[in-house]
Amino acid sequence: EVQLAESGGGLVQAGGSLRLSCAASGFTFDPTAIGWFRQAPGKEREGVSCISNSGDSTYYIDSVKGRFTISSDNAKNAVYLQMNSLKPEDTAVYYCAAVVGGPHYSARYYCTHAMHAMAYWGKGTLVTVSS
């Protein structure tokens, strides 16, 4: 059974940093794509950053470019999101999601148009940034 488990969320002041982790189990860690999505209260879920093994390898939503960095460690079956210079508008529940054996879309497409194709989701971790 494929499982994703996020950790690393919490309360941080504006300007601070957090590192989110996503531990994957139940499949050989060679996903077609994996990424971080977030949902703020009253807002739709959005793709924050994705990695794909097709086309452009990494995508970031404009609002986090230069502040967030996605990385993966196949040996540890994990993907990370380093978040620096956090802003109150980054407050949200952050989800890790992955697709295995899925369509060979780019990272940008998975994050912006193919969220529905992400077959596996974690339960989310809450990030709260105080002003």
C-alpha positions in Angstrom: 0.0 0.0 0.0 1.4 3.4 -1.0 1.6 5.8 1.8 2.8 9.4 2.1 3.4 11.0 5.5 4.2 14.7 5.9 6.0 16.2 8.9 7.7 19.4 9.8 4.9 21.9 9.9 4.3 24.3 12.8 4.1 27.9 13.9 6.8 30.3 12.8 7.1 34.0 12.7 7.2 35.9 9.4 10.7 35.7 8.0 11.4 32.3 9.5 12.0 28.9 8.0 10.6 25.5 8.1 11.5 22.3 6.3 8.7 19.9 5.4 9.4 16.2 4.9 7.4 13.6 3.1 8.2 10.0 3.7 7.0 7.6 1.1 6.4 3.9 1.6 4.8 1.0 -0.3 6.4 1.7 -3.7 9.8 1.9 -5.3 10.6 5.6 -4.9 10.6 6.4 -8.6 7.4 8.4 -9.0 6.5 9.9 -12.3 5.9 13.1 -10.4 5.8 14.2 -6.8 5.0 17.5 -5.3 3.8 19.8 -2.6 0.4 21.3 -2.6 -1.3 23.7 -0.1 -4.7 24.8 0.9 -5.3 27.9 2.9 -8.6 28.5 4.7 -11.4 29.4 2.3 -9.1 28.9 -0.7 -8.7 26.2 -3.3 -5.8 23.8 -3.1 -2.8 24.9 -5.2 0.4 23.4 -6.5 3.4 24.9 -4.7 6.2 22.9 -6.2 6.5 19.7 -8.2 9.2 17.4 -9.6 8.6 15.4 -12.7 10.8 12.9 -14.6 9.5 14.4 -17.9 10.3 17.7 -19.5 11.1 20.6 -17.1 12.1 18.8 -14.0 11.0 21.3 -11.3 8.3 23.8 -10.9 7.5 26.5 -8.4 4.5 28.7 -8.1 5.5 32.3 -8.6 4.7 33.3 -5.1 7.4 31.0 -3.6 10.1 31.3 -6.2 13.4 32.2 -4.6 12.1 31.2 -1.1 11.2 27.6 -1.3 13.3 24.6 -2.6 12.0 21.2 -3.3 14.4 18.2 -3.2 14.2 14.4 -3.1 16.3 11.7 -1.6 15.6 8.4 -3.4 17.7 6.5 -0.9 15.5 7.6 1.9 12.2 7.5 -0.1 11.6 11.1 0.8 10.9 14.5 -0.6 11.5 17.8 1.1 10.3 21.4 0.9 12.7 23.9 2.4 10.7 27.1 3.1 12.6 30.3 3.8 11.5 33.9 4.3 8.0 32.7 5.2 5.1 35.1 4.9 1.7 35.1 6.6 0.2 34.3 3.2 2.1 31.0 3.2 -0.2 29.8 6.0 -1.9 26.7 4.9 -2.1 22.9 5.2 0.6 21.5 3.0 0.2 18.2 1.3 2.6 15.8 -0.4 1.3 14.0 -3.4 2.7 11.6 -5.9 1.8 9.7 -9.0 3.5 6.4 -10.1 3.3 5.2 -13.6 1.2 8.1 -14.7 1.3 10.3 -17.8 4.6 12.0 -18.6 3.5 15.5 -18.0 5.9 18.2 -17.0 6.3 19.3 -13.5 4.5 22.6 -14.3 1.6 20.7 -15.8 1.2 18.4 -12.8 1.3 21.3 -10.4 -1.0 23.6 -12.3 -3.4 21.4 -14.3 -3.1 17.8 -13.3 -3.6 17.8 -9.5 -6.3 15.2 -10.1 -3.7 12.8 -11.6 -1.8 12.7 -8.3 -3.0 9.3 -7.1 -1.4 9.3 -3.7 -1.8 12.0 -1.0 -0.6 12.5 2.5 -2.8 13.8 5.3 -1.2 17.1 5.3 0.8 19.2 7.8 -0.2 22.7 9.0 2.1 25.6 8.5 1.1 28.8 10.3 3.1 32.0 9.8 2.5 34.8 12.2 3.0 38.4 11.4 
